């Protein structure tokens, strides 16, 4: 059985439409279900699954506990041997689910990552999309993250991926100290360390909404910097910094003849500065607010 989890900050019409879309996709598993895991400021503790409509359930969570906590509650709530994560601002193409699950017919594959596409937006939005976020953005997953000749990768993004439940049974859940993101990257690191195999499936295409304004861009990259600081407590940063700089060089080289290069280069520089600022901010915050000793997954 396959269970799909949508982790979101609130139950909105858009989230319900996404759930309906996911159930309407052609799937090799007719019993596929969707669980919406939504933060709710009035909820003191995670609630039990509430049936919204056939094969669609809702779990309410206390707000402000962070993405690691929220995703672990999704793992708890979803039933089935395969758990699929979809972000609430994504939209799957018609064959996405079938293509995503296809590599799991090989018992040696533990998880599968989608290809991400960002629909055309404004000049600024398209320039931001070319930076490779999220999940490779319009730069392409294989530009931003390592993919070997067999299609295996070292990174998963929970904006659109599938994992066997055995991954969590063996390694434990997401790191709940990672409240600003990066919890999927930290889990990917543990999977690689344990010898697990993650496949990148370029034919499993999921669309992600464009970021098309500078305020949203700045907030998102600053938050990424805070997540990077939390990530650095768990995983040595040296190799990943080198990989990210190499991906930035590829992005610039791939767009040299594109008119958007006049925006892409300044945005890349601004993104680095914003991430470093977020990193420093989070480091300073940690000195005054010690991490809860029971927060790790």
C-alpha positions as CSV (number, residue, x, y, z in Angstrom):
1,X,0.0,0.0,0.0
2,X,1.2,3.5,-0.8
3,X,0.5,6.5,1.5
4,X,1.0,10.1,0.3
5,X,1.6,12.8,2.9
6,X,1.1,16.5,2.4
7,X,2.7,18.5,5.2
8,X,1.2,22.0,5.4
9,X,0.7,25.0,7.7
10,X,-3.0,24.9,7.3
11,X,-5.9,23.1,5.6
12,X,-6.8,25.3,2.6
13,X,-8.8,24.9,-0.5
14,X,-5.6,24.6,-2.5
15,X,-4.3,21.8,-0.3
16,X,-7.6,19.9,-0.7
17,X,-7.4,20.3,-4.4
18,X,-3.9,18.9,-4.4
19,X,-5.1,15.9,-2.4
20,X,-7.9,15.3,-4.9
21,X,-5.3,15.6,-7.8
22,X,-3.0,13.0,-6.2
23,X,-5.8,10.5,-5.8
24,X,-6.9,11.1,-9.4
25,X,-3.5,10.1,-10.7
26,X,-3.0,6.7,-12.3
27,X,-1.2,4.6,-9.7
28,X,-0.1,1.0,-9.6
29,X,-1.7,0.8,-6.2
30,X,-5.5,1.3,-6.2
31,X,-5.5,1.6,-2.4
32,X,-3.3,4.7,-2.4
33,X,-4.4,7.1,0.3
34,X,-3.6,10.8,1.1
35,X,-3.0,12.2,4.6
36,X,-2.9,15.9,5.0
37,X,-0.8,16.8,8.1
38,X,-1.7,20.4,8.9
39,X,-0.5,22.7,11.7
40,X,-3.3,24.2,13.7
41,X,-2.6,26.9,16.4
42,X,-5.6,25.6,18.5
43,X,-4.2,22.1,18.7
44,X,-2.1,21.1,21.7
45,X,-1.1,17.6,20.5
46,X,-1.3,15.6,17.3
47,X,-4.8,14.4,16.6
48,X,-5.9,11.0,15.2
49,X,-6.6,10.6,11.5
50,X,-9.9,12.3,10.6
51,X,-11.6,11.1,7.4
52,X,-12.3,14.0,5.1
53,X,-13.5,12.0,2.1
54,X,-12.8,8.5,0.8
55,X,-9.0,7.7,1.0
56,X,-8.3,11.3,2.3
57,X,-7.5,11.9,5.9
58,X,-6.5,14.9,8.1
59,X,-4.1,15.0,11.1
60,X,-3.9,18.3,13.0
61,X,-0.6,19.2,14.7
62,X,0.4,21.9,17.2
63,X,2.0,24.8,15.3
64,X,5.6,25.9,15.6
65,X,7.3,22.5,16.3
66,X,9.2,22.6,13.1
67,X,9.4,20.6,9.8
68,X,11.2,17.6,11.3
69,X,8.5,17.1,13.9
70,X,5.7,17.6,11.3
71,X,7.2,15.1,8.9
72,X,7.7,12.5,11.6
73,X,4.0,12.8,12.5
74,X,3.3,12.3,8.8
75,X,5.3,9.0,8.8
76,X,3.3,7.9,11.9
77,X,-0.1,8.8,10.3
78,X,0.4,7.3,6.8
79,X,-0.2,3.6,6.3
80,X,1.6,1.4,3.8
81,X,5.0,0.2,3.0
82,X,5.8,3.2,0.8
83,X,5.6,6.8,1.9
84,X,5.4,9.6,-0.6
85,X,6.0,13.2,0.4
86,X,4.5,16.1,-1.6
87,X,4.9,19.8,-0.7
88,X,1.7,21.9,-0.5
89,X,2.9,24.2,-3.3
90,X,3.6,21.5,-5.8
91,X,1.4,20.0,-8.6
92,X,2.1,16.5,-10.0
93,X,2.0,15.9,-13.8
94,X,-0.3,13.1,-15.0
95,X,2.3,10.3,-14.9
96,X,4.3,11.5,-11.9
97,X,3.2,8.9,-9.3
98,X,3.5,5.9,-11.6
99,X,7.0,7.1,-12.7
100,X,8.0,7.9,-9.1
101,X,7.0,4.4,-7.8
102,X,8.4,2.5,-10.8
103,X,12.0,2.2,-9.5
104,X,10.8,0.7,-6.3
105,X,10.0,-2.5,-8.2
106,X,13.7,-3.1,-7.7
107,X,14.1,-4.2,-4.0
108,X,17.6,-2.7,-4.0
109,X,16.2,0.8,-4.3
110,X,15.2,2.4,-1.0
111,X,13.9,5.8,-2.2
112,X,13.2,7.8,-5.4
113,X,13.5,11.5,-6.1
114,X,11.4,13.5,-8.6
115,X,12.5,15.9,-11.3
116,X,11.2,19.4,-10.5
117,X,9.8,21.9,-13.0
118,X,8.8,25.5,-12.3
119,X,6.2,26.9,-14.7
120,X,7.0,30.1,-16.6
121,X,6.6,33.2,-14.5
122,X,7.8,36.8,-14.7
123,X,11.3,37.7,-15.7
124,X,12.3,37.9,-12.0
125,X,10.4,34.6,-11.2
126,X,12.1,32.8,-14.1
127,X,15.5,34.1,-13.0
128,X,14.9,32.9,-9.4
129,X,13.8,29.5,-10.8
130,X,17.1,29.2,-12.7
131,X,19.0,29.3,-9.4
132,X,18.3,25.6,-8.8
133,X,15.9,25.8,-5.8
134,X,14.0,24.0,-4.7
135,X,15.0,20.5,-5.6
136,X,17.1,21.6,-8.6
137,X,14.4,24.1,-9.8
138,X,14.7,24.9,-13.5
139,X,18.5,24.4,-13.4
140,X,17.8,20.7,-13.1
141,X,18.2,18.3,-10.2
142,X,21.4,16.7,-11.8
143,X,23.0,20.2,-12.1
144,X,22.5,20.9,-8.4
145,X,23.0,17.4,-6.9
146,X,25.2,14.5,-7.7
147,X,23.7,11.8,-9.9
148,X,25.9,8.9,-11.0
149,X,25.8,7.0,-14.3
150,X,23.3,4.5,-12.8
151,X,20.9,7.3,-11.9
152,X,21.7,7.1,-8.2
153,X,21.9,10.2,-6.1
154,X,22.9,11.2,-2.6
155,X,20.0,13.7,-2.0
156,X,16.2,13.6,-1.5
157,X,13.9,16.5,-1.2
158,X,10.5,16.0,0.4
159,X,8.8,18.3,-2.1
160,X,8.3,15.1,-4.1
161,X,9.9,11.8,-3.2
162,X,9.0,8.2,-2.2
163,X,10.7,6.2,0.5
164,X,10.2,2.7,1.8
165,X,8.9,2.6,5.4
166,X,11.9,0.3,6.1
167,X,14.1,3.4,5.8
168,X,12.5,4.9,8.9
169,X,12.3,1.6,10.7
170,X,16.1,1.2,10.3
171,X,17.3,4.8,10.7
172,X,14.7,6.5,12.8
173,X,12.7,9.5,11.7
174,X,13.6,13.0,10.6
175,X,15.8,15.1,12.9
176,X,13.3,17.2,14.9
177,X,15.9,19.8,15.9
178,X,15.9,20.9,12.3
179,X,13.0,23.3,12.4
180,X,13.7,25.5,9.4
181,X,14.2,22.8,6.7
182,X,17.1,20.6,5.7
183,X,15.6,17.7,7.5
184,X,15.4,15.8,4.2
185,X,19.0,16.4,3.5
186,X,20.1,15.2,6.9
187,X,18.0,12.0,6.4
188,X,19.6,11.6,3.0
189,X,23.1,11.8,4.6
190,X,22.2,9.0,7.1
191,X,20.8,6.9,4.2
192,X,24.0,7.3,2.3
193,X,26.1,6.5,5.4
194,X,24.0,3.3,5.9
195,X,24.6,2.2,2.3
196,X,21.0,2.8,1.1
197,X,20.3,3.5,-2.5
198,X,18.3,6.6,-3.7
199,X,17.4,6.9,-7.4
200,X,16.7,10.1,-9.3
201,X,13.8,9.5,-11.7
202,X,13.8,12.3,-14.3
203,X,10.6,11.1,-15.9
204,X,8.7,11.6,-12.6
205,X,8.0,15.3,-13.1
206,X,6.4,17.5,-10.4
207,X,5.7,21.2,-10.8
208,X,6.6,23.7,-8.0
209,X,5.1,27.2,-7.8
210,X,7.5,30.0,-8.8
211,X,8.9,32.5,-6.4
212,X,8.4,35.7,-8.2
213,X,9.1,38.6,-5.7
214,X,12.2,39.8,-3.9
215,X,10.7,39.7,-0.5
216,X,9.8,36.1,-0.8
217,X,13.2,35.3,-2.3
218,X,15.0,37.1,0.6
219,X,12.9,35.3,3.3
220,X,13.4,31.9,1.7
221,X,17.2,32.2,1.4
222,X,17.6,33.6,4.9
223,X,15.6,30.7,6.2
224,X,17.8,28.3,4.2
225,X,20.8,29.8,6.0
226,X,19.2,29.1,9.4
227,X,18.5,25.6,8.2
228,X,22.1,25.2,7.0
229,X,23.3,26.1,10.6
230,X,21.1,23.5,12.1
231,X,22.3,21.0,9.4
232,X,25.9,21.8,10.2
233,X,25.4,20.5,13.7
234,X,24.8,17.0,12.3
235,X,26.8,16.8,9.0
236,X,30.2,18.2,8.1
237,X,29.7,21.1,5.7
238,X,33.0,21.1,3.7
239,X,32.1,18.7,0.9
240,X,28.6,20.1,0.5
241,X,29.9,23.7,0.2
242,X,32.2,22.5,-2.6
243,X,29.4,20.8,-4.4
244,X,27.1,23.9,-4.1
245,X,29.8,26.2,-5.5
246,X,30.4,23.8,-8.4
247,X,26.6,23.8,-9.1
248,X,26.6,27.6,-9.1
249,X,29.4,27.7,-11.7
250,X,27.4,25.3,-13.9
251,X,24.3,27.5,-13.6
252,X,26.2,30.6,-14.7
253,X,27.9,28.7,-17.6
254,X,24.5,27.3,-18.7
255,X,22.9,30.7,-18.8
256,X,25.7,32.9,-20.3
257,X,23.8,33.5,-23.5
258,X,20.4,33.9,-21.8
259,X,19.1,37.5,-21.2
260,X,18.3,36.5,-17.6
261,X,22.0,36.2,-16.8
262,X,21.8,39.9,-15.8
263,X,19.5,38.9,-13.0
264,X,20.8,35.4,-12.3
265,X,24.3,36.5,-11.2
266,X,23.2,39.2,-8.8
267,X,20.5,36.8,-7.4
268,X,23.1,34.1,-6.9
269,X,25.3,36.6,-5.0
270,X,22.4,37.8,-2.9
271,X,21.3,34.3,-2.2
272,X,24.8,33.4,-0.8
273,X,24.8,36.6,1.3
274,X,21.3,35.9,2.7
275,X,22.2,32.3,3.5
276,X,25.3,33.4,5.3
277,X,23.3,36.0,7.2
278,X,20.7,33.4,8.2
279,X,23.5,31.0,9.3
280,X,25.1,33.6,11.5
281,X,21.7,34.6,12.9
282,X,20.9,31.1,13.9
283,X,24.3,30.5,15.4
284,X,23.8,33.6,17.6
285,X,20.3,32.5,18.6
286,X,21.6,29.1,19.6
287,X,24.0,30.7,22.1
288,X,21.1,32.3,24.0
289,X,18.5,29.5,23.5
290,X,20.0,26.1,24.1
291,X,18.6,23.2,21.9
292,X,16.2,21.0,23.8
293,X,18.0,17.8,24.7
294,X,14.9,15.7,23.8
295,X,14.3,17.4,20.4
296,X,16.3,15.0,18.2
297,X,14.4,12.3,16.4
